[in-house]
Amino acid sequence: MGVEFTDAPLDLASLFGREAPVTLEIGFGMGSSLVAMAKAKPEQNFLGIEVHSPGVGACLASAEEEGVQNLRVMCHDAVEVLHHHDRG
């Protein structure tokens, strides 16, 4: 569920292993609302970007505990992620 930042544009279909609409959450804090949204809408994919590593860890733990499969999170600066994604 954790995604490493690279300079390459994100391939969302490969990242999630399926084609589905993606909701992007920037600055999700500890991730409780993001996990709840992903759990409530399993037909959608959710990508969260957060710079605070304890929040990313809490979100990953909560998603695993809840059995959420349609969520990916990245610990990085969202501006840089979007800049690289926009180039693709």
mmCIF file of the C-alpha atoms, coordinates in Angstrom:
data_MODEL
# 
_entry.id   MODEL 
# 
loop_
_atom_site.group_PDB 
_atom_site.id 
_atom_site.type_symbol 
_atom_site.label_atom_id 
_atom_site.label_alt_id 
_atom_site.label_comp_id 
_atom_site.label_asym_id 
_atom_site.label_entity_id 
_atom_site.label_seq_id 
_atom_site.pdbx_PDB_ins_code 
_atom_site.Cartn_x 
_atom_site.Cartn_y 
_atom_site.Cartn_z 
_atom_site.occupancy 
_atom_site.B_iso_or_equiv 
_atom_site.pdbx_formal_charge 
_atom_site.auth_seq_id 
_atom_site.auth_comp_id 
_atom_site.auth_asym_id 
_atom_site.auth_atom_id 
_atom_site.pdbx_PDB_model_num 
ATOM 1  C CA . MET A 1 1  ? 0.000   0.000  0.000   1.00 0.00 ? 1  MET A CA 1 
ATOM 2  C CA . GLY A 1 2  ? 2.944   2.312  0.498   1.00 0.00 ? 2  GLY A CA 1 
ATOM 3  C CA . VAL A 1 3  ? 4.233   3.950  -2.675  1.00 0.00 ? 3  VAL A CA 1 
ATOM 4  C CA . GLU A 1 4  ? 7.809   5.169  -3.113  1.00 0.00 ? 4  GLU A CA 1 
ATOM 5  C CA . PHE A 1 5  ? 8.330   8.479  -4.908  1.00 0.00 ? 5  PHE A CA 1 
ATOM 6  C CA . THR A 1 6  ? 10.233  8.345  -8.199  1.00 0.00 ? 6  THR A CA 1 
ATOM 7  C CA . ASP A 1 7  ? 10.858  10.929 -10.904 1.00 0.00 ? 7  ASP A CA 1 
ATOM 8  C CA . ALA A 1 8  ? 8.644   8.973  -13.290 1.00 0.00 ? 8  ALA A CA 1 
ATOM 9  C CA . PRO A 1 9  ? 4.983   9.881  -13.777 1.00 0.00 ? 9  PRO A CA 1 
ATOM 10 C CA . LEU A 1 10 ? 2.589   7.712  -11.793 1.00 0.00 ? 10 LEU A CA 1 
ATOM 11 C CA . ASP A 1 11 ? 1.015   4.802  -13.671 1.00 0.00 ? 11 ASP A CA 1 
ATOM 12 C CA . LEU A 1 12 ? -2.204  4.625  -11.676 1.00 0.00 ? 12 LEU A CA 1 
ATOM 13 C CA . ALA A 1 13 ? -3.571  1.483  -13.355 1.00 0.00 ? 13 ALA A CA 1 
ATOM 14 C CA . SER A 1 14 ? -0.375  -0.410 -12.497 1.00 0.00 ? 14 SER A CA 1 
ATOM 15 C CA . LEU A 1 15 ? -0.215  1.111  -9.033  1.00 0.00 ? 15 LEU A CA 1 
ATOM 16 C CA . PHE A 1 16 ? -3.684  -0.165 -8.154  1.00 0.00 ? 16 PHE A CA 1 
ATOM 17 C CA . GLY A 1 17 ? -3.768  -3.197 -10.438 1.00 0.00 ? 17 GLY A CA 1 
ATOM 18 C CA . ARG A 1 18 ? -6.997  -2.021 -12.047 1.00 0.00 ? 18 ARG A CA 1 
ATOM 19 C CA . GLU A 1 19 ? -8.664  0.831  -13.916 1.00 0.00 ? 19 GLU A CA 1 
ATOM 20 C CA . ALA A 1 20 ? -10.982 2.881  -11.685 1.00 0.00 ? 20 ALA A CA 1 
ATOM 21 C CA . PRO A 1 21 ? -11.606 6.533  -10.827 1.00 0.00 ? 21 PRO A CA 1 
ATOM 22 C CA . VAL A 1 22 ? -8.955  7.910  -8.460  1.00 0.00 ? 22 VAL A CA 1 
ATOM 23 C CA . THR A 1 23 ? -9.532  10.297 -5.570  1.00 0.00 ? 23 THR A CA 1 
ATOM 24 C CA . LEU A 1 24 ? -6.414  12.192 -4.497  1.00 0.00 ? 24 LEU A CA 1 
ATOM 25 C CA . GLU A 1 25 ? -6.121  13.280 -0.866  1.00 0.00 ? 25 GLU A CA 1 
ATOM 26 C CA . ILE A 1 26 ? -3.276  15.702 -0.117  1.00 0.00 ? 26 ILE A CA 1 
ATOM 27 C CA . GLY A 1 27 ? -2.305  16.146 3.524   1.00 0.00 ? 27 GLY A CA 1 
ATOM 28 C CA . PHE A 1 28 ? -4.397  13.387 5.079   1.00 0.00 ? 28 PHE A CA 1 
ATOM 29 C CA . GLY A 1 29 ? -2.967  13.764 8.592   1.00 0.00 ? 29 GLY A CA 1 
ATOM 30 C CA . MET A 1 30 ? -3.296  10.454 10.430  1.00 0.00 ? 30 MET A CA 1 
ATOM 31 C CA . GLY A 1 31 ? -5.449  9.031  7.629   1.00 0.00 ? 31 GLY A CA 1 
ATOM 32 C CA . SER A 1 32 ? -8.648  8.124  9.470   1.00 0.00 ? 32 SER A CA 1 
ATOM 33 C CA . SER A 1 33 ? -10.964 9.959  7.057   1.00 0.00 ? 33 SER A CA 1 
ATOM 34 C CA . LEU A 1 34 ? -9.020  8.688  4.032   1.00 0.00 ? 34 LEU A CA 1 
ATOM 35 C CA . VAL A 1 35 ? -9.316  5.074  5.184   1.00 0.00 ? 35 VAL A CA 1 
ATOM 36 C CA . ALA A 1 36 ? -13.033 5.570  5.894   1.00 0.00 ? 36 ALA A CA 1 
ATOM 37 C CA . MET A 1 37 ? -13.611 7.020  2.397   1.00 0.00 ? 37 MET A CA 1 
ATOM 38 C CA . ALA A 1 38 ? -11.710 4.178  0.729   1.00 0.00 ? 38 ALA A CA 1 
ATOM 39 C CA . LYS A 1 39 ? -13.601 1.579  2.745   1.00 0.00 ? 39 LYS A CA 1 
ATOM 40 C CA . ALA A 1 40 ? -16.951 3.175  1.862   1.00 0.00 ? 40 ALA A CA 1 
ATOM 41 C CA . LYS A 1 41 ? -16.195 3.252  -1.896  1.00 0.00 ? 41 LYS A CA 1 
ATOM 42 C CA . PRO A 1 42 ? -14.414 0.018  -2.876  1.00 0.00 ? 42 PRO A CA 1 
ATOM 43 C CA . GLU A 1 43 ? -15.203 0.656  -6.558  1.00 0.00 ? 43 GLU A CA 1 
ATOM 44 C CA . GLN A 1 44 ? -12.884 3.693  -6.489  1.00 0.00 ? 44 GLN A CA 1 
ATOM 45 C CA . ASN A 1 45 ? -9.125  4.011  -5.978  1.00 0.00 ? 45 ASN A CA 1 
ATOM 46 C CA . PHE A 1 46 ? -7.683  6.413  -3.398  1.00 0.00 ? 46 PHE A CA 1 
ATOM 47 C CA . LEU A 1 47 ? -4.203  7.923  -3.367  1.00 0.00 ? 47 LEU A CA 1 
ATOM 48 C CA . GLY A 1 48 ? -3.038  9.842  -0.320  1.00 0.00 ? 48 GLY A CA 1 
ATOM 49 C CA . ILE A 1 49 ? 0.059   12.035 -0.184  1.00 0.00 ? 49 ILE A CA 1 
ATOM 50 C CA . GLU A 1 50 ? 1.393   13.202 3.185   1.00 0.00 ? 50 GLU A CA 1 
ATOM 51 C CA . VAL A 1 51 ? 4.783   14.587 4.287   1.00 0.00 ? 51 VAL A CA 1 
ATOM 52 C CA . HIS A 1 52 ? 4.391   13.539 7.943   1.00 0.00 ? 52 HIS A CA 1 
ATOM 53 C CA . SER A 1 53 ? 5.746   9.962  8.168   1.00 0.00 ? 53 SER A CA 1 
ATOM 54 C CA . PRO A 1 54 ? 3.929   9.064  11.431  1.00 0.00 ? 54 PRO A CA 1 
ATOM 55 C CA . GLY A 1 55 ? 0.656   9.922  9.685   1.00 0.00 ? 55 GLY A CA 1 
ATOM 56 C CA . VAL A 1 56 ? 1.556   7.702  6.739   1.00 0.00 ? 56 VAL A CA 1 
ATOM 57 C CA . GLY A 1 57 ? 2.364   4.849  9.126   1.00 0.00 ? 57 GLY A CA 1 
ATOM 58 C CA . ALA A 1 58 ? -0.898  5.303  11.023  1.00 0.00 ? 58 ALA A CA 1 
ATOM 59 C CA . CYS A 1 59 ? -2.862  5.372  7.769   1.00 0.00 ? 59 CYS A CA 1 
ATOM 60 C CA . LEU A 1 60 ? -1.197  2.200  6.483   1.00 0.00 ? 60 LEU A CA 1 
ATOM 61 C CA . ALA A 1 61 ? -1.829  0.396  9.770   1.00 0.00 ? 61 ALA A CA 1 
ATOM 62 C CA . SER A 1 62 ? -5.475  1.466  9.832   1.00 0.00 ? 62 SER A CA 1 
ATOM 63 C CA . ALA A 1 63 ? -6.028  0.453  6.199   1.00 0.00 ? 63 ALA A CA 1 
ATOM 64 C CA . GLU A 1 64 ? -4.530  -2.967 6.854   1.00 0.00 ? 64 GLU A CA 1 
ATOM 65 C CA . GLU A 1 65 ? -6.632  -3.410 9.995   1.00 0.00 ? 65 GLU A CA 1 
ATOM 66 C CA . GLU A 1 66 ? -9.795  -2.451 8.071   1.00 0.00 ? 66 GLU A CA 1 
ATOM 67 C CA . GLY A 1 67 ? -8.931  -4.679 5.096   1.00 0.00 ? 67 GLY A CA 1 
ATOM 68 C CA . VAL A 1 68 ? -8.919  -1.749 2.661   1.00 0.00 ? 68 VAL A CA 1 
ATOM 69 C CA . GLN A 1 69 ? -7.417  -2.757 -0.699  1.00 0.00 ? 69 GLN A CA 1 
ATOM 70 C CA . ASN A 1 70 ? -8.140  0.318  -2.847  1.00 0.00 ? 70 ASN A CA 1 
ATOM 71 C CA . LEU A 1 71 ? -5.809  2.745  -1.056  1.00 0.00 ? 71 LEU A CA 1 
ATOM 72 C CA . ARG A 1 72 ? -2.201  3.714  -1.757  1.00 0.00 ? 72 ARG A CA 1 
ATOM 73 C CA . VAL A 1 73 ? -0.215  6.276  0.222   1.00 0.00 ? 73 VAL A CA 1 
ATOM 74 C CA . MET A 1 74 ? 3.013   8.152  -0.399  1.00 0.00 ? 74 MET A CA 1 
ATOM 75 C CA . CYS A 1 75 ? 5.218   10.015 2.059   1.00 0.00 ? 75 CYS A CA 1 
ATOM 76 C CA . HIS A 1 76 ? 6.457   12.945 -0.012  1.00 0.00 ? 76 HIS A CA 1 
ATOM 77 C CA . ASP A 1 77 ? 5.821   16.573 -0.913  1.00 0.00 ? 77 ASP A CA 1 
ATOM 78 C CA . ALA A 1 78 ? 2.630   16.689 -2.993  1.00 0.00 ? 78 ALA A CA 1 
ATOM 79 C CA . VAL A 1 79 ? 3.819   19.621 -5.119  1.00 0.00 ? 79 VAL A CA 1 
ATOM 80 C CA . GLU A 1 80 ? 6.815   17.608 -6.317  1.00 0.00 ? 80 GLU A CA 1 
ATOM 81 C CA . VAL A 1 81 ? 4.699   14.500 -6.936  1.00 0.00 ? 81 VAL A CA 1 
ATOM 82 C CA . LEU A 1 82 ? 2.176   16.461 -8.994  1.00 0.00 ? 82 LEU A CA 1 
ATOM 83 C CA . HIS A 1 83 ? 4.949   18.231 -10.917 1.00 0.00 ? 83 HIS A CA 1 
ATOM 84 C CA . HIS A 1 84 ? 6.436   14.892 -12.001 1.00 0.00 ? 84 HIS A CA 1 
ATOM 85 C CA . HIS A 1 85 ? 3.033   13.345 -12.710 1.00 0.00 ? 85 HIS A CA 1 
ATOM 86 C CA . ASP A 1 86 ? 2.034   16.298 -14.880 1.00 0.00 ? 86 ASP A CA 1 
ATOM 87 C CA . ARG A 1 87 ? 5.006   15.663 -17.183 1.00 0.00 ? 87 ARG A CA 1 
ATOM 88 C CA . GLY A 1 88 ? 3.582   12.265 -18.199 1.00 0.00 ? 88 GLY A CA 1 
# 
